[in-house]
Amino acid sequence: MHTDKKLLAKGLKFIGYTVAVMFLAPFTIYQAFKNEGHPAYLPVLIVGLILAVVAIGLGFYTIKIFMEALFGKKTKD
C-alpha cells in the first residue's frame, strides 16, 4: 500500500484551513466578550461560536483525510 499523494496534499490544505479557523474562533469570541455593551455583541458571539464548531468539524475531517491518504480507504466487509 502506498501513500496517496493527492489526498495527502488535500489534507495539508485542510490543515491550513483548520488552523486559521482555530485561531479566528477564539479571537472572535474574545472580541465579543470584550464589547458586551455594544449592539453587535450577540451577532459577533454567535459567529464566534459557529466558527468554533466549524474548527472542531474541520479538525475531524482533516484527520479522516490523512488516515485515508496514509492507510487507504476503509472497506466494509
N, C-alpha and C positions, 0 to 999 in steps of 0.2 A: 504494500500500500504506500502510495506517495502523497505528499502534501499538495493540495490543490492551490496553486499559486494565485489564481484569480480570486478565489474565495478568501484566501489569506489577505490579499490586498484590500478586498471589500471589508474585512474585519478591521484592518488598520484604519481605514477611512472612518468606520463607525466608532472606533476608539476616540478619534479626534472629536467627533460629534458628541460623544458621551462625556468626555472631559469638559468640553465647552459648556454643555448644559449643567454639568455637576458644579461648575463654578458660578454660572449665571443664576441658578435657582436660589442658593443661599444669599447671594448678593441682593437679589430682588426681594426676598423675604425680609432681609435686614433693612433695606431701604423702606419697605412698607412699615415696619415696626418703628423705625426712626421718625417717621412722619405720621403718627397716629391721628393728629388733629387735621390733617389735610383731607380735602374731599375725595381725593383719588386713593385713599388708604385701602379701602376694601377691594377695588379692582386690581391694584398692584399686588396685594396679598394673594388674591385668587390666582393671578398669573404666576406668581412665585410658587404657589403650591402645585399648580398644574405642571410647571417646569420640573419640580422635584419628583413628581410621579413619572414624568417622561424620562428623567435621568435614570430612575430605577429600572424602568422598562427597557431603555436603551442598553443599560448595563447587562441585563439578562440576555437580550437579543445579541449583543456583541459576543458574549461568552458562547452562545449557541453557534454563531458563525465560526468562531475559532475552533470549536470542537468538531464541527463538520469539515473544516479545512484540514485539520490535523489527523483526524481519525476516520473520516469518511461519513457518509450519510447513514443514519441508523435505520436498519431494515426490520420490519415486523415479520417474525417467523411464526 
